[in-house]
């Protein structure tokens, strides 16, 4: 069965079972194929392509690590929309698709227990608790590395789970973080940072630093108006925990994420 067919079946089942899933607070992502199944079905992908998910036509959604034009990525939506799940998919895909000498990643999170086991991926440079000095040290070291890595082929991803929290918990991190958001992709440091949509007003000075914005489910779309390039995304119809969208030219590209584990 093709990946696109698996997705169509999963989406149909999700729609039919929506009331039961809501009542049981089940996670629909469990209904989807695993990351390994998806990658096996896709075959060979470009070495410098970062896997984000699968579009509804069955084609992969990729980010070229050699093209800095998308800039830093903001991943936003309601609590429970799957932001952390998408970060985990990115981390696992790096471990399965890339040479450790070419792509690595580090994670800053308020919930390091959610990332148990990910530190054993050879490409992981560390899982850093948000309020820990090691988180600030990691961002500082990334900034120094980015300043000196002209001509190097390695890329490093900064997976930061909750922009609003870190700007309050760790104010000393702000100058280096802002520089990485603005200049990092040009120097092969790629920030992918989550934000709960309802907290966007608290970090409004930071929003202009993100050229690419990926949206998960947002129930009250008015809360996302400050983040949306255009108001026709239909964010309230995205399946929580499994479906996202981003602006591609004049249209919205919807995609889903497989199970990371």
Backbone as a ProteinNet text record, in pm:
[ID]
protein_1_A
[PRIMARY]
XXXXXXXXXXXXXXXXXXXXXXXXXXXXXXXXXXXXXXXXXXXXXXXXXXXXXXXXXXXXXXXXXXXXXXXXXXXXXXXXXXXXXXXXXXXXXXXXXXXXXXXXXXXXXXXXXXXXXXXXXXXXXXXXXXXXXXXXXXXXXXXXXXXXXXXXXXXXXXXXXXXXXXXXXXXXXXXXXXXXXXXXXXXXXXXXXXXXXXXXXXXXXXXXXXXXXXXXXXXXXXXXXXXXXXXXXXXXXXXXXXXXXXXXXXXXXXXXXXXXX
[TERTIARY]
85	0	88	58	139.7	121.3	218.6	210.6	86.2	54.8	-62.6	-191	-198.6	-315.9	-327.9	-213.6	-214.9	-269.3	-227.6	-272.7	-422.4	-469.6	-612.5	-697.1	-654.3	-728	-725.9	-609.5	-597.9	-688	-691.3	-774.3	-923.1	-963.3	-1103.3	-1143	-1055.5	-1083.7	-1090.7	-1003	-1002	-1133.6	-1183.3	-1309.7	-1425.5	-1425.1	-1533.5	-1529.6	-1406.5	-1391.2	-1373.6	-1387.5	-1359.8	-1431.8	-1564	-1631.3	-1571	-1540.8	-1483.5	-1343.6	-1265.3	-1130.1	-1133.8	-1224.4	-1236.2	-1277.6	-1373.3	-1423.2	-1316.1	-1235.4	-1132.1	-1000.3	-992.9	-869.2	-756.5	-789.9	-691.3	-606.1	-489.4	-399.4	-410	-463.7	-482.4	-352.7	-241.3	-113	-80.2	-139.7	-114.3	-169.5	-260.5	-321.7	-234.3	-129.2	-49.8	68.2	125.2	244.6	361.5	459.6	578.8	672	763.3	861.6	942.2	983.5	1063.5	985.5	857	773.5	764.6	749.4	739.7	869.7	982.6	1111.8	1140.9	1105.5	1125.3	1043.8	922.1	836.9	883.7	954.2	999.9	1127.5	1206.8	1333.6	1437.1	1526.8	1638.7	1590	1634.9	1606.1	1738.5	1736.7	1860.3	1928.4	2060.6	2136.4	2117.9	2098.3	2084.3	1938.1	1846.8	1704.7	1660.8	1602.4	1548.8	1402.7	1368.1	1232.6	1141.3	1026.7	927.9	799.2	761.1	637.4	600.7	473.4	422.5	298.1	298.6	182.1	69.2	-50.6	-166.1	-156.8	-67.6	-47.5	56.6	107.1	203.6	347.8	373.6	511.3	569	701.1	761.4	770.2	756	778.5	920.3	1007	1148.8	1196.7	1301.2	1370	1513.5	1558.1	1696.7	1788.1	1880.8	1974	2081.7	2084.2	2180.4	2122	1993.3	1925.9	1874.5	1940.7	1900.7	1778.6	1723.2	1615.3	1490.8	1454	1336.8	1358.8	1484.4	1513.6	1472.8	1468.2	1429.5	1283.2	1249.8	1114.9	1043.4	923.4	837	726.2	712.5	611	508.8	387.5	291	154.3	76.4	-57.6	-102.8	-221.2	-275.2	-196.2	-207.9	-154.4	-215	-130.3	-178.3	-188.7	-146.9	-159.5	-50.2	53.9	158.2	290.8	312.9	437.9	560.3	557.2	669.4	683.7	570.9	575.1	646.7	623.1	690.5	840.9	879.3	1022	1086.6	1015.8	1069.4	1083.1	987.7	997.7	1122.9	1146.2	1265	1391.8	1396.4	1514.6	1537.2	1432.3	1446	1485.6	1428.5	1461.3	1608.2	1660.9	1803	1886.5	1850.7	1925.1	1920.5	1814.2	1797	1835.6	1845.8	1870.7	2009.1	2075.2	2194.4	2316.7	2431.2	2558.6	2580.7	2630.5	2650.6	2750.1	2835.3	2931.9	2866.4	2745.1	2678.9	2566.5	2491.8	2378.2	2372.9	2360	2343.7	2232.3	2190.7	2084.5	2100.3	2046.9	2037.1	1898.3	1852.3	1715.6	1718.9	1640.4	1616.8	1468.8	1437.8	1298.9	1272.8	1150.5	1107.3	1073.4	1066	1023.2	1121.1	1241	1340.6	1296.5	1203.4	1154.9	1082.8	1024	956.5	1054.4	1182.4	1284.4	1373.2	1323.2	1400	1434	1560	1607.1	1661.4	1618.9	1664.8	1811.7	1859.5	1999.5	2093.9	2040.1	2124.2	2140.4	2063.1	2083.7	2222.1	2308.5	2446.6	2454.1	2352.9	2353	2316.3	2272	2226.3	2343.8	2355.9	2462.9	2418.8	2288.5	2241.8	2094.7	2033.8	1898.2	1913.2	1884	1916.5	1789.8	1775.8	1661.4	1663.4	1548.1	1537.8	1596.2	1573.7	1621.9	1764.3	1828.5	1964.2	2065.3	2179.5	2284.1	2337.8	2325.2	2374.7	2298.9	2172.1	2094.7	2153.7	2184.6	2245.3	2383.4	2458	2590.8	2581.7	2479.4	2461.6	2432.3	2342.5	2310.6	2433.1	2510.1	2632.8	2733.5	2747.3	2842.8	2798.3	2666.7	2615.3	2646.9	2632.3	2660.4	2807.5	2896.5	3039.4	3072.2	3012.1	3035.3	2988.3	2870.7	2816.2	2904.9	2967	3055.3	3181.3	3221.1	3351.6	3342.4	3223.6	3211	3201	3255.4	3251.5	3311.4	3234.8	3284	3260	3220.1	3195.4	3061.4	3051.7	2933.8	2834.7	2877.8	2788.9	2679.8	2559	2448.5	2410.2	2368.5	2323.5	2185.3	2094.5	1959.6	1942.7	1884.1	1844.8	1695.4	1657	1515.9	1477.5	1405.8	1372.5	1221.7	1181.4	1039.3	982.2	933.1	861	941.9	921.8	988.8	949.7	821.1	773.9	837.6	852	908	1054.1	1131.7	1275.8	1310.4	1233	1262.2	1231.2	1152.6	1126.9	1218.9	1244.2	1326.3	1473.8	1518.1	1660	1687.2	1671.7	1689.8	1830.3	1931.8	2068.5	2091.2	1996.8	2009.4	1966	1896.1	1826.6	1915.9	2028.6	2108.4	2158.8	2210.6	2260.4	2146.7	2033.4	1920.4	1868.3	1858.2	1809.5	1903.9	2034.7	2130.6	2114.5	2095.1	2078.2	1950.8	1843.7	1719.5	1737.9	1814	1830.9	1939.3	2047.9	2163.4	2200.2	2142.4	2182.6	2175.8	2061.8	2052.3	2158.7	2201.3	2307.8	2437.7	2456.9	2577.6	2552	2443	2410.7	2369.6	2316.3	2248.8	2100.4	2018	1876.2	1791.3	1739.1	1645.7	1506.1	1450.9	1310.2	1249	1159.2	1117.3	965.2	914.4	770.1	717.8	588.3	520.3	372.4	317.9	173.3	108.5	12.5	-46.5	-98.8	-157.2	-216	-111	16.3	124.8	194.2	143.9	214.3	228	129.2	137.3	253.2	292.4	401.7	538.9	547.3	677.9	672.3	582.6	563.3	692	787.3	910.3	995.2	972.4	1050.7	993.3	866.8	798.6	854.3	900.5	951.8	1078.8	1144.1	1267.3	1241	1114.5	1081.6	1026.1	1099.4	1052.6	951.1	965.5	876.8	798.2	667.4	580.9	497.3	505.8	431.5	322.2	199.8	85.9	27.4	-2.3	-84.2	-226	-305.9	-446.1	-458.2	-544.4	-579.2	-730.9	-787.9	-933.9	-994.2	-937.3	-984.5	-887.7	-917.4	-820.6	-790.9	-876.9	-849.4	-721.3	-692.5	-571.5	-444.8	-456.2	-339.1	-323.6	-409.7	-406.8	-271.9	-205.9	-76.8	32.4	8.6	108.8	83.5	-38.5	-77.4	-39.5	25.5	49.4	-78.7	-173.6	-305.3	-407.8	-531.7	-627.6	-710.3	-664.4	-748.7	-690.2	-621.3	-551.1	-641.4	-755.2	-842.9	-776.7	-711.2	-633.6	-721.7	-848.4	-936.3	-977	-948.1	-981.1	-862.5	-745.3	-629.6	-648.4	-609.9	-623.8	-517.1	-556.3	-457.1	-365.1	-237.6	-141	-82.9	-133.9	-87.2	-79.7	-142.2	-151.9	-109.3	-36.9	16.4	1.5	27.5	28.6	129.7	174.9	263.7	231.6	269.4	241.2	344.4	297	383.9	336.6	405.4	360.8	229.3	127.2	-4	-103.1	-55.9	-145.5	-92.1	-179.1	-140.2	-111.5	5	44.2	16.9	-71.8	-101.7	-18.7	29.2	105.9	82.1	115.1	97.3	231.7	238.2	362.5	339.9	437.1	427.3	460.1	444.9	487.3	639.1	696.3	842.5	899.9	819	869.2	792.7
-120.2	0	124.4	223.4	343.7	430.9	522	614.1	701.5	749.7	835.7	760.2	631.2	551.3	529	504	488.3	614.7	730.1	855.5	875.5	846.4	863.4	776.9	652.7	562.5	616	663.9	717.1	838.2	927.4	1046.9	1010.8	914.9	872.9	813.2	729.2	667.8	774	874.2	981.2	1057.5	1089.5	1161.7	1079.8	948.8	863.4	845	843.8	817.6	944.2	1061	1187	1199.6	1170.2	1183.2	1091.3	966.4	872	913.4	965.4	1009.3	1127.2	1220.5	1335.8	1291.7	1201.3	1156.7	1082.4	1005.6	926	999	1121.6	1199.3	1115.7	1039.7	957	1043.5	991.6	1063.2	1004.9	1081.6	1028	993.4	1049.6	1020.5	871.2	797.9	655.4	580	642.8	576.4	584.2	664	688.6	592.2	579.8	496.6	551.9	467.3	510.7	586.8	662.2	735.2	639.9	526.8	432.4	378.3	348.8	302.6	409.1	534.6	643.9	658.8	660.3	677.3	561	440	323.9	338.1	391.1	408	517.8	617.7	729.5	697	604.6	573.3	680.8	701.2	794.2	939.1	1018.5	1161.7	1238.5	1363.9	1443.2	1449.2	1441.5	1435.6	1560.6	1674.2	1799.3	1839.3	1742.6	1770.4	1730.6	1823.9	1797.4	1755.9	1639.2	1586.5	1650.8	1704.4	1764.4	1683.5	1620.6	1545	1505.1	1463.7	1417	1497.5	1554.8	1628.8	1531.7	1584.7	1499.3	1426.7	1469.1	1397.1	1286.9	1265.3	1159.4	1199.7	1324.2	1370.9	1425.5	1410.1	1459.2	1611.4	1667.8	1810.5	1822.8	1890.8	1894.4	2038.6	2056.9	2185.2	2164.6	2241.2	2230.1	2303.6	2231.3	2291.2	2373.8	2369.7	2450	2582	2600.5	2722.4	2798.7	2908	2980.1	3068.7	3078	3174.4	3152.3	3028.3	3014.8	3075.9	3094.3	3151.8	3061	3116.8	3041.4	3001.9	2887.6	2832.8	2848.4	2907	2915.9	2812	2727.8	2623.2	2658.9	2693	2747	2680.7	2688.3	2630.7	2619.8	2564.5	2546.8	2441.4	2444.4	2337.1	2204.2	2104.4	1974	1956.7	2056.2	2045.4	1958.7	1925.1	1837.3	1904.7	2022.7	2095.3	2014.3	1961.5	1881.3	1753.7	1695.7	1575	1601	1717.8	1750.8	1768.1	1832.8	1844.1	1706.6	1613.6	1478.2	1406.2	1426.6	1367.4	1420.1	1550.9	1610.1	1547.1	1534.8	1478.1	1333.4	1252.8	1111.7	1097.3	1182.7	1175.6	1210.2	1303.7	1335.7	1212.3	1142.8	1024.9	913	907.6	797.5	833.9	962.9	1004.5	1063.6	1112.9	1194.5	1136.2	1164.6	1132.8	1228.1	1176.5	1259.7	1372.6	1355.4	1460.8	1573.5	1550.5	1650.4	1725.4	1657.8	1721.4	1675.2	1771.3	1741	1829.8	1800.3	1880.9	1883.9	1989.9	2000.3	2049.1	2011.2	2041.8	2123.3	2229.6	2305.1	2293.9	2247.2	2218.9	2239.2	2273	2279.8	2142.7	2043.1	1909.3	1805.2	1798.3	1703.1	1557.8	1525.3	1387.4	1344.8	1441.3	1409.6	1364.1	1394.9	1363.3	1247.2	1169.5	1055.6	961.7	928.9	839.4	911	1034.5	1106.7	1147.8	1161.3	1195.1	1085	963.3	852.7	850.8	933.7	946	1007.9	945.1	996.1	1141	1187.7	1324.3	1428.9	1385.9	1478.3	1529.5	1661.4	1721.2	1745.1	1727.3	1740.6	1776.3	1737.8	1778.7	1871.6	1999.5	2099.8	2154.5	2138.8	2199.2	2350.8	2409.1	2549.4	2643.8	2615.1	2704.1	2677.8	2581.1	2542.5	2629.9	2657.6	2737.4	2671	2538.4	2468.1	2508.4	2546.9	2591.5	2720.3	2815.5	2940.6	2914.4	2823.1	2789.6	2727.9	2644.3	2581.7	2686.9	2780.1	2885.4	2972	3000.7	3078.4	3005.7	2874.7	2797.7	2788.4	2778	2777.2	2909.1	3019.7	3151.1	3162.3	3117.1	3120.8	3030.9	2912.9	2820	2880.7	2944.9	3005.6	3118.2	3192.5	3301.7	3250.1	3127.4	3078	2964.4	2930.3	2809.2	2835.3	2942.2	2971.9	2856.4	2810.4	2704.2	2564.1	2549.1	2415.6	2363.2	2231.9	2169.7	2118.6	2112.4	2061	2161.7	2111.1	2194	2148.8	2243.9	2213.7	2274	2194.3	2241	2272.6	2387.2	2425.3	2401.9	2296.7	2265	2318.9	2429.9	2499.7	2491	2424.3	2398.1	2499.3	2611.9	2717.9	2847.5	2931	3060.6	3150.7	3154.6	3245.9	3213.3	3084.7	3044.9	3081.7	3055.8	3077.6	3225.4	3311.7	3454.7	3510.6	3437.1	3478.5	3408.3	3280.1	3202.8	3236.7	3261.7	3276.4	3405.9	3522.7	3648.6	3666.6	3604.7	3621	3552.9	3469.4	3396.8	3482	3592.1	3664.6	3720.9	3788.4	3844.7	3738.7	3628.1	3522.8	3455.4	3434.7	3371.4	3458.9	3587.2	3677.7	3677.3	3673.8	3670.4	3541.6	3430	3302.3	3301.3	3362.3	3367.6	3446.8	3554.1	3641.1	3593.2	3536.8	3505.1	3357.3	3278.7	3140	3058.2	3057.3	2973.1	3003.7	3128.9	3163.7	3094.5	3070.8	3006	2859.6	2802.6	2660.5	2622.8	2718.7	2690.7	2720.2	2616.8	2628	2622.1	2735.8	2733.5	2689.2	2590.4	2552.6	2564.5	2659.2	2701.6	2700	2643.6	2635.3	2754.8	2779.8	2887.2	2854.7	2854.6	2843	2970.4	2955.3	3070.5	3175.1	3130.7	3226.1	3312.3	3274.9	3350.6	3444.4	3454.5	3531.4	3679.1	3734.3	3875.6	3902	3800.5	3817.3	3820.8	3775.6	3770.9	3844.1	3940.4	4009.5	4068.3	4120.5	4172.6	4065.1	3938.7	3829.8	3778.7	3802.8	3735.6	3772.2	3895.1	3937.6	3863.3	3795.7	3723	3591.4	3547	3418.1	3438.2	3389.4	3399.7	3289.8	3174.6	3061.1	3027	3012	2979.7	2857	2758.6	2634.6	2631.8	2603.5	2609.6	2471.9	2443.7	2330.8	2378.3	2290.9	2323.5	2445.7	2539.3	2655.8	2664.5	2649	2646.2	2783.8	2884.1	3021.3	3093.4	3096.8	3148.4	3296.9	3369	3510.4	3526.2	3426.2	3431.6	3422.8	3372.7	3354.8	3467.2	3569.9	3672.9	3743.3	3764.5	3832.9	3748.7	3617.9	3526.8	3488.7	3507	3457.6	3555.7	3507.6	3595.2	3626.9	3532.9	3552	3476.5	3525.1	3470.1	3352	3279	3174.6	3035	3012.1	2885.5	2772.8	2805.7	2701.7	2622.2	2691	2623.5	2540.2	2579	2504.1	2368.3	2345.2	2216.4	2120.3	2164	2075.4	1972.2	1849.4	1743	1759.3	1779.7	1799.2	1678.5	1707.5	1602.2	1537.3	1572.2	1500.5	1583.8	1701.2	1776	1920.5	1971.6	2107.6	2171.3	2301.5	2367.7	2481.3	2517	2631.3	2698.2	2824.4	2901	2867.2	2828.5	2798	2880	2991.1	3081.6	3145.6	3121.7	3181.6	3082.7	2964.2	2862.3	2809	2737.2	2670.4	2523.9	2478.4	2338.7	2266.7	2169.2	2089.1	1962.2	1922.1	1798.4	1731.3	1603.5	1526.5	1472.4	1434.9	1379.7	1233.6	1147.6	1008	996.9	876.8	850.9	849.9	917.8	924.5	798.4	725.2	608.7	483.2
0	0	0	-84.8	-93.6	29	48.2	161.3	151.3	29.7	15	47.5	9.8	42.4	192.4	258.5	404.3	469.9	418.7	477.4	455.7	333.8	304.1	396	418.7	507.1	650.5	694.2	830.2	848.8	749.8	760.9	761.9	678.9	677.2	811	865.9	995.3	1104.4	1095.8	1195.3	1194.9	1075.7	1066	1123.2	1092.9	1140.8	1291.3	1347.2	1490.1	1572.8	1510.4	1580.4	1714.7	1723	1854.1	1960.3	1919.7	2016.1	2058.9	1963.5	1996.4	2092.6	2067.8	2157.2	2296.6	2303.6	2433.1	2510.5	2440	2506.5	2517	2459.8	2455.9	2395.5	2291.2	2223.3	2131.2	2094.7	2007.4	1866.8	1770	1636.3	1567	1612.3	1548.4	1553.6	1649.1	1659.3	1539	1464.1	1351.2	1226.5	1227.4	1109.1	1097.1	976.7	958.6	1039.8	1065.6	1137.6	1043.8	1101.7	1022.1	935.1	991.5	914.2	795	813.5	702.4	593.5	635	538.4	460.6	532.3	465.4	371.9	413.2	326.1	197.6	210.3	92.9	0	54.4	-28.1	-104.8	-53.2	-118.6	-91.6	-186.6	-169.6	-175.7	-80.8	-77.9	-82.2	-126.3	-131	5.2	6.9	131.9	216.5	152.5	226.4	245.7	233.6	251.3	390.8	462.8	595.7	582.1	635.1	623.7	728.5	682.2	772	779.8	669.4	668.7	527.4	510.9	382.9	347.2	225.7	177.7	144.8	126.1	100.8	-32.6	-122.9	-248.4	-236	-114.3	-91.7	-112.3	-153.6	-174.4	-44.1	-24.8	100.3	102.8	220.5	242.5	299.3	224.7	257.1	270.6	350.7	363.8	320.2	222.7	178.3	275.5	333.7	428.8	359.9	227.3	151.3	104.5	123.3	78.8	200.1	238.3	360.4	343.4	223.5	200.3	285.7	324.6	413.8	551.4	592	722.4	836.4	954.9	1074.1	1066.4	1127.2	1120.1	1253.6	1249.6	1366.6	1351.4	1451.2	1452.3	1559.7	1517.7	1612.6	1598.4	1703.9	1708.6	1853	1872.4	2006.7	2084.1	2215.4	2298.1	2253.2	2231.5	2187.8	2037.9	1959.2	1813.3	1752	1830.9	1779.5	1751.5	1807.2	1780.8	1823.4	1946	1994.7	1913.2	1872.2	1789.8	1658.1	1598.2	1473.4	1495.9	1605.5	1636.9	1649.5	1711.6	1729.2	1595.6	1506.5	1373	1302.3	1311.1	1249.8	1308	1440.9	1506.6	1464.2	1463.5	1425.5	1279.4	1193.5	1050.9	1027.9	1104.6	1093	1123.7	1230.8	1270.2	1167.5	1087.5	992.4	849.9	820.2	682.5	658.9	764.3	744.3	813	754.7	817.7	934.3	1044.8	1163.1	1136.9	1037.9	1004.1	924.7	876.9	791.9	862.6	947.7	1015.5	1160.7	1251.4	1392.8	1449.1	1570.9	1631.6	1783.6	1843.8	1988.5	2025.1	2144.4	2186.6	2315.5	2319	2441.7	2473.9	2594.6	2628.7	2777	2809.3	2948.9	3003.9	2914.4	2953.6	2898.9	2954.9	2903.1	2911.1	3003.3	3011.6	2884.3	2812.2	2686.3	2578.9	2599.5	2500.5	2545.5	2637.7	2686.2	2570.8	2558.2	2453.6	2331.7	2308.6	2190.6	2202	2323.9	2342.6	2298.1	2277.1	2230.9	2078.9	2008.7	1863.7	1843	1763.9	1748.9	1703.3	1632.6	1578.8	1684.5	1801.8	1906.2	1988.3	1996.6	2076.7	2220.4	2248.3	2385.8	2394.8	2508.6	2544.6	2663.9	2646.7	2747.3	2813.7	2946.2	3016	3000.7	2978.9	2942.2	3047.7	3175	3279.2	3322.7	3259.5	3296.2	3223.9	3290.9	3227.4	3101.2	3093.3	2975.8	2849.5	2865.5	2749.5	2693.1	2780.6	2736	2676.6	2737.6	2685.9	2546.8	2525.5	2395.5	2288.3	2317.7	2220.7	2194.7	2299.6	2283.2	2195	2217.3	2137.3	1992	1969.8	1832.6	1761.8	1835.1	1776.5	1738.3	1826.3	1795.9	1678	1674.4	1563.8	1432.3	1435.5	1313.9	1262.4	1353	1312.1	1243.5	1274.6	1226.5	1125.3	1080.2	998.8	849.5	801.6	658.3	579.1	481.2	394.5	445.7	571.4	625.2	573	558.7	501.5	606.6	733.1	836.1	870	897.7	946.1	1086.7	1168.6	1304.6	1323.9	1377.9	1404.9	1552.7	1579.6	1714.4	1726.3	1796.3	1818.2	1955.7	1957	2081.1	2102.1	2207.8	2231.8	2329.8	2275.6	2347.2	2354	2253.4	2245.4	2361.5	2394.1	2499	2633.3	2663.7	2792.9	2805.1	2700.4	2714.3	2721.7	2659.1	2667.6	2805.1	2886.1	3024.1	3122.5	3098.6	3192	3178.8	3056.8	3029.7	2953.5	3017.4	2943.3	2887.3	2950.8	2901.5	2767.1	2728.5	2602.4	2482.9	2511	2405.4	2294.6	2323.6	2213.1	2115	2168.3	2080	2004.3	2071.6	2005.8	1892.1	1916.9	1811.6	1691.7	1717.5	1606.5	1525.9	1594.8	1525.1	1441	1492.5	1416.4	1287.2	1294.7	1178.9	1083.9	1137.5	1055.2	1052.8	1141.9	1154.6	1025.9	953	833	727.3	718.8	624.1	662.2	792.7	844.2	882.3	829.8	844.7	987	1061.8	1188.4	1166.8	1185.1	1153.5	1281	1328.3	1441.1	1395.9	1464.5	1449.4	1588.4	1605.9	1739.2	1749.6	1858.9	1876.9	1956.6	1938.8	2011.5	2019.4	2139.5	2154.2	2100.4	2013.5	1944.7	2041.7	2151.7	2245.6	2315.5	2303.8	2365.9	2268	2145.8	2042.8	2078.6	2148.6	2186.2	2281.7	2357.9	2454.5	2389.4	2264.7	2197.2	2063.1	2051.1	1922.9	1864.9	1945.3	1884.9	1817.1	1849.1	1792.4	1660.2	1635.3	1525	1388.4	1373.1	1242.6	1202.8	1297	1266.4	1194.1	1189.3	1128.4	988	889.6	751.7	718.8	782.7	754.6	880.2	863	976.4	942	1028.6	1012.2	1118.7	1077.6	1167.6	1192.1	1319	1355.6	1382	1441	1467.3	1559.3	1519.3	1601.2	1604.3	1722.4	1734.8	1711.8	1775.5	1758.8	1665.6	1537.2	1440.2	1458.3	1526.5	1551.9	1633.2	1718.5	1800.1	1716.7	1593.2	1507.3	1404.7	1410	1306.9	1297.9	1411.6	1409.2	1344.7	1333	1279.5	1134.5	1086.2	954.3	844.6	736.6	622.2	546.4	546.7	486.3	571.3	577.8	674.4	624.4	522.6	464.4	482.9	592.9	610.9	660.1	721.5	774.7	885	977.4	1081.6	1174.2	1188.1	1278	1220.3	1092.7	1031.7	1026.7	1071.7	1077.1	1187.5	1161.6	1260.6	1368.7	1494.7	1602.3	1616.1	1634.8	1660	1538.1	1417.9	1300.2	1173.7	1170.2	1045.5	1065.7	964.8	969.9	832.5	825.9	696.6	698.2	578.5	561.8	429	419.1	298.4	191.5	73.2	-39.9	-159	-183.4	-288.9	-252	-333.5	-309.1	-248.4	-212.5	-158.1	-26.2	44.7	168.4	140.2	181.9	167.4	298.4	294.1	412.6	410.9	527.6	535.7	670.1	676.9	798.8	843.7	968.4	1021.4	1059.2	1033	1076.4	1223.7	1276.8	1414.1	1418.6	1516.3	1524.8	1589.8	1665.8	1736.6	1695
[MASK]
+++++++++++++++++++++++++++++++++++++++++++++++++++++++++++++++++++++++++++++++++++++++++++++++++++++++++++++++++++++++++++++++++++++++++++++++++++++++++++++++++++++++++++++++++++++++++++++++++++++++++++++++++++++++++++++++++++++++++++++++++++++++++++++++++++++

